[in-house]
Amino acid sequence: MKKTFTKLFSAALLTGLTIIGFSAKAQSTSLADNGNTPATVVKSTTTASHADYKPETIPAATAATTEVKAKAADPDTAWKPQRRVWGYTFGDFYYTAHADNDFVSATGVPEGGAGALSKRGGETNYSGVPTYRNAFQFRRVYLGYDYEITKKFKAEFLLASEPGANTNAATGTTIQNGDNLVDGKMALWIKNANLRVRDLWTGTDFVIGMQSTPGFALNEAGTNGPTSLSEATWGYRSIEKTITDFHKNNSYDLGASLQGTFDPATKNFGYVVMLGNNSQASLLSAANANTGFYKIVYGDLWAKFFDKKLFLDIYADAAKTAPATAAIGGQQHNMFKIFAAYNTKPITIGVEAYTQSFTNGVTNSTTKTVEDATAQGLSIWVKGGLAKNLNYFARYDTYNPDTKFTAADSYAANTNYSSYTPTVKEQFYTAGLDYTPYKNVHFEPNVWLVDYKDQRTSTTTGYVAPDHTLVFRFTFFFTFGK
């Protein structure tokens, strides 16, 4: 069934590309204006607003004044393309008041003592950070460029650097992760590079290249894509990712998508369907067993009700990957998610719940058998205004990595989710204030806390007692070019 769906989707994309070609040819023929020399040359300059645009006209020597005015009023010549450099940055001054003490530190300090490091919660920003550490840290730096080639075609390019606070477990001092160069300096990498075809048919855009997935991250205004998915509605990515992003669902991928609305005039109902590599920004070698053989399919339906106050979003994905080993067998994972938010002037409340299955996801170390695993998560948040330029936010997440876990047994993970472990349940809490002296500048003092609970019984080998990581932060966030 999945192979059939993939073939059908690929055929649809091929048909779309054919339509694009005919559209581009027709547009080119129209612009040729039957070989006549235009009486007006229109020069455009780049600004962020289309409303204030006034084309500069240079009448030809033989052109009548009425002809010049007619050309200036022509929508094709009056159109001003977007050329926009934009970006945003957020980071913190943070203080780790307490680290989850999963093991003895390199200096020999016992668990629970000063300087011990956290090993659990590998998907979090503070895994491996010692107690009492404090530092200024960037957590994201974006630099993007949007370029409208024509009214029909738009290109997007985005560089990103997203370093973590993770420290070297051997020393507890050196910042070290994938977004840092070998000398420890921040690195930029390509996160988005795509071409958008607006209104491939009325109300639907076609996007190809490196792009955001419909899991939570689409929020580009002025397109037929949704602007009310979970990350855009939560609105505090500077504080933390959404729950599915937190636990490593793909937020971006290399592939092709259709992003559309069922009611183009009002844009209250829409969809996204995407076929991707399931590799995000990573380049897989030809020797990799997943390259060219397996893909991930993303699907999303979204709606707005009650004068756009109620948002509803339903998401699903499905992916197969190569067998981990011959003994473990084929791997695949599937996610189903529902998100709802109610937005009024004094308060916005959001709820996001998901379930994710991993076929042959774990091996029971006691019974030596390969088993399926099912992860579940629930996120509830609230935000609102306290005074002019001052808002608040609070959020609670609960996460169970394996609902089929047997407490008396131990398990090893087989999935390609590098931070996944079936052993540890998590509960996440955050709350804070948002002072906004200007709409694109935010100062956000906040508390960040994760509780960890081992699913194994206390007598099971490897059991670790419940503990937590607590961080106090002063977060800063600013946007430019948007």
Salt bridges, closest charged atoms under 4 A:
ASP33 OD2 - LYS71 NZ 3.96
GLU56 OE1 - LYS43 NZ 3.85
ASP76 OD1 - LYS151 NZ 3.87
ASP92 OD2 - ARG139 NE 2.52
ASP100 OD1 - ARG120 NH2 2.67
GLU123 OE2 - HIS247 ND1 3.23
ASP146 OD2 - ARG84 NH2 2.44
GLU148 OE2 - ARG198 NH1 3.05
GLU162 OE2 - ARG140 NE 3.00
GLU162 OE2 - LYS191 NZ 2.75
ASP183 OD2 - LYS185 NZ 3.61
ASP205 OD2 - ARG196 NH1 3.04
GLU220 OE2 - LYS154 NZ 2.40
GLU220 OE1 - ARG196 NH2 3.44
ASP307 OD2 - LYS309 NZ 3.79
GLU352 OE2 - LYS337 NZ 3.05
ASP397 OD2 - ARG395 NH2 2.66
ASP434 OD1 - HIS442 ND1 2.96
ASP454 OD2 - ARG456 NH2 2.71
ASP467 OD1 - HIS98 NE2 2.75
ASP467 OD1 - HIS468 ND1 3.56
